[in-house]
Structure formats: C-alpha cells, structure tokens
Amino acid sequence: MASAAKMHFSPEGIGVPLTPAVITPTPRIAIVVASIRRAEEIGQLLSHLAVQTLPPFSIILSVEQPSDLPPGLPPDINVVMGPKGLTQQRNRGLELALSMSDLIVFFDDDFIPVSDALEGMARLFALAPDIVAATGLVLRDGVKRGGISYNEALETVRAYEEQRVKAQPAKVEHTGELYGCNMVFRSAAIGACRFDETLPLYGWQEDVDFTGQIMKKGSTVRTNAFAGVHRGVNKGRTQGTALGYSQIINPIYLVRKGTMRPVKALILVTKNFLANHIRLLRPEPFIDRIGRCRGNWRGIFDLLCRRCNPENVLTLH
C-alpha cells in the first residue's frame, strides 16, 4: 500500500492526512454482513454496495436460513449459514473473509454507506500503516428513536454527499470503542482475534470486546474518512428481558476478561439501569422498558450469586 503520505495525530488526537491521488495497490476489501429475518434490509444494503466508487472484492452474507436472504441474489455473493447469534455469524463470515482480503468490513444489515465509503477506508489504511481498525462517521442513528426509514436514510446520505467538500482532509481520533454497525479491520492484524461467542443472541458489546482484543496490534480510530446512516431497524433485535440481562452481565464479564475498562463498565451499567427505570414512567412505544428492568434485576441477582455468565441469558423465559 502507499506509504509516501503520513498520518499525523495532534495532541488532541485529531489527524489531518494528506490525500493521495491514487491508491496503489488497490486493497481487496471483503464485506461481512450478519443478519436474521431482514431480507429486505440486506437487499437495500446490497444496492448501495453495488455503486461504491471502489467495488468490494467480496461480499459475505452470514445468515441462519435461506429465508433470511433477498430474492434474486447475485451469484457472486458468498453465503454462509449456521445457528443464529451475532458473534457466531460474524465469526463464520470472518473465517471466510480472512483468506481473500486485505481489509475486512463489518456492516450491519440496516447500515446505508455513502457511495465512496470503501474508497475512504482504502485511503485511510494506505496512509497509516499503524492503523489496524477504524469506525466511521454515523450521520444518523435510529437505535434510540425507534428506527429510521430507508427513504430518510437515503435523503441523509444524499445530502451529505452533496454538501461535503471532498478535498477536505479527513479527521481521525484514537478510540477504544469501534461501533459494530460500521467498522473495518486490517486482515493481517486480526490473527487469532475472534468475536466472543460467549456473548449470545445480539452479542451486546461484542464490538467493544473485539476492539479490546485488536487494539493490542496497533491503532484503533474513529474517523470521518467514511460515513453512513445506521437505521436502527427493530426487526430481529433481542427483546427487552434478554437485553436488560445482558446490560448488566456482559460489561462485568468483559471487565473480568480484560477487554473493557472498569470505569467504562460502571458507567454503562449505571446509565442503562437508571434509564430503564426512569423511563418506566413514560416508556417509548418501541422499547420494552418493563422487560429491560426485569432483565436488569435478574442480572444483578445472578451477580450476587456469583453467576457472571452471559450465556445464562439463553435460560430466561
């Protein structure tokens, strides 16, 4: 990859890279999408991957069953099937991607990237050999507002592409937390790192755990070199009680594992516990606050009984 240009980080952690005219050699970019029950969303994402200014070398869909796939899937799309669970599905896609890529991208199935997202990733990694992982700019995130429609996401992406100044240097800052909806890794740095399959179902905080593993290999950054909209579609997500349980147990488990800082875990657990209980008074129609509170207390009970195992969420009824 190009190495003539350098990435410089200011004391505040903001980088101002020079932009090369040509990316040489062109990296092989593999995209992994783990999904269940979202065939429509996969189809919409694929339509945006088809018009990238730098085409992906391969696209891997990791699903549970054929009904998870959109009709008329192009023959060059790779499909891997197996039991559901975000960490398991991502690992199956990762195993396939490692043998055919220089960069591995994980997109959520409801993420809509800008048209030059992959090109931005390629430039970033060409400019900075020390960067091993990056997460991009999320223009809008529908997770906390019940989701964003496809048309809304499309309008946001188009407006961003029209208004931004492409010649403007990208900003880069160090981070210990990549956002799982859009993150990219240097394949050579992954090695034995895998998503922790002890985190079942939606794998809450699996992105932070993976970041904690790979940041030992080099710099992990947040950047506006690539961008998109995370729609936050509710369909297919972990339900209230299970998520509430994971909100308590998973951070403590990751602290003990060494991939999450204790202060981060304390803030995360406290924030979610308080939010769930305060908003019981006026719960959002798209969030099961009662279920989350029930799960929170079950998690606390298990901690008091010294049962800190994320997989116990599978026994909840």
MOHUDA-V126537 format. One record per pair of residues at least 4 apart in sequence whose C-alpha atoms are under 7 Angstrom apart, sorted by the first residue. I is the first residue (numbers start at 1). J is the second residue. Records with the same first field share a line. If there is no record, write none. Layout:
# MOHUDA-V126537
I->J + J
This chain:
# MOHUDA-V126537
1->24 + 25 + 126
2->23 + 24 + 126 + 127
3->126 + 127
5->18 + 127
6->17 + 127 + 128
7->15 + 16 + 17 + 127 + 128
8->15 + 16 + 17
9->13 + 14 + 15
10->14 + 15
13->173 + 174
14->171 + 172 + 173
15->171 + 172 + 173
16->169 + 170 + 171
17->169 + 170
18->169
23->123
27->102 + 103 + 122
28->56 + 57 + 101 + 102 + 103
29->56 + 57 + 58 + 101 + 102 + 103 + 104
30->56 + 57 + 58 + 59 + 97 + 101 + 103 + 104 + 105
31->58 + 59 + 60 + 104 + 105 + 106
32->59 + 60 + 61 + 93 + 105 + 106 + 107
33->60 + 61 + 62 + 106 + 107 + 108 + 109
34->61 + 62 + 63 + 86 + 89 + 90 + 108 + 109
35->62 + 63 + 109
36->63 + 64 + 68 + 236
37->68 + 236
38->42 + 68
39->43 + 68 + 69 + 70
40->44 + 70
41->45 + 109 + 110
42->46 + 70 + 109
43->47 + 70
44->48
45->49 + 109 + 110 + 111 + 112
46->50
47->51
48->52 + 112 + 113 + 115
51->115
52->115 + 116 + 118
53->115 + 116 + 119
54->116 + 118 + 119
59->77 + 78
60->77 + 78 + 79 + 93
61->78 + 79 + 80
62->79 + 80 + 81 + 89 + 90 + 92 + 93
63->68 + 80 + 81 + 82 + 89
64->68 + 81 + 82 + 83 + 84
65->81
80->92 + 93
84->89
85->89 + 200 + 201 + 202
86->90 + 201 + 202 + 203
87->91 + 195 + 196 + 197 + 199 + 200 + 203
88->92 + 197
89->93
90->94
91->95 + 194 + 195
92->96
93->97
94->98
97->101 + 104
98->187
101->187
102->186 + 187
103->184 + 185 + 186 + 187
104->184 + 185 + 186 + 187
105->183 + 184 + 185
106->181 + 182 + 183 + 184
107->111 + 181 + 182 + 183
108->181 + 182
110->230 + 231 + 232 + 233
111->181 + 228 + 229 + 230 + 231
112->153 + 228 + 229 + 230
113->117 + 227 + 228 + 229
114->157 + 227 + 228
116->120
117->121 + 226 + 227
118->122
119->123
120->124 + 225 + 226
121->125 + 225 + 226
122->126
123->127
124->128 + 225
125->129 + 131
130->218 + 219
131->218 + 219 + 220
132->185 + 186 + 189 + 217 + 218 + 219 + 220
133->184 + 185 + 186 + 219 + 220 + 221
134->178 + 183 + 184 + 185 + 220 + 221 + 222 + 223
135->178 + 179 + 182 + 183 + 184 + 221 + 222 + 223
136->182 + 183 + 222 + 223 + 224 + 225 + 226 + 227
137->223 + 224 + 226 + 227 + 228
138->227 + 228 + 229 + 230
139->227 + 228 + 229
140->229 + 230
141->229 + 230 + 231 + 232
142->146 + 147 + 148 + 230 + 231 + 232
143->147 + 231 + 232
146->232 + 234 + 286
147->231 + 232 + 233 + 234
148->152 + 153 + 231 + 232
149->153 + 231
150->154
151->155
152->156
153->157 + 229 + 231
154->158
155->159
156->160
157->161 + 228 + 229
158->162
159->163
160->164
170->224 + 225
171->223 + 224
172->221 + 222 + 223
173->221 + 222 + 223
174->219 + 220 + 221 + 222
175->220 + 221 + 222
176->211 + 212 + 220
177->208 + 211
178->183 + 207 + 208 + 211
179->183 + 207
180->207
181->230
186->190
189->217
190->214
193->213 + 214
194->210
195->206 + 210
196->206
198->310 + 311
199->203 + 204 + 206 + 310 + 311
200->311
201->238
202->237 + 238
204->246
205->209
206->210
207->211
208->212
209->213 + 254 + 259 + 260
210->214
211->215
212->259 + 260
213->259
215->219 + 220
238->242 + 243
239->243
240->244 + 288 + 289 + 291 + 292
241->245 + 291 + 292 + 294 + 295
242->246 + 295 + 313
243->247 + 292 + 295
244->248 + 291 + 292 + 293 + 294 + 295 + 296
245->249 + 295 + 296 + 298 + 299 + 313
246->250 + 310
247->251 + 269 + 272 + 296
248->269 + 296 + 299 + 300
249->253 + 299 + 308 + 309 + 310
250->254 + 310
251->255 + 265
252->256 + 265
253->257 + 308
254->258 + 259 + 260
255->259 + 260 + 261 + 262
260->264 + 265
261->265
262->266
263->267
264->268
265->269
266->270
267->271
268->272
269->273
270->274
271->275
272->276
273->277 + 296
274->278
275->279
276->280 + 289 + 292 + 293
277->293
279->283
280->289 + 290
283->287 + 289
288->292
289->293
290->294
291->295
292->296
293->297
294->298
295->299
296->300
297->301
298->302
299->303
300->304
301->305
302->306 + 307 + 308
303->307 + 308
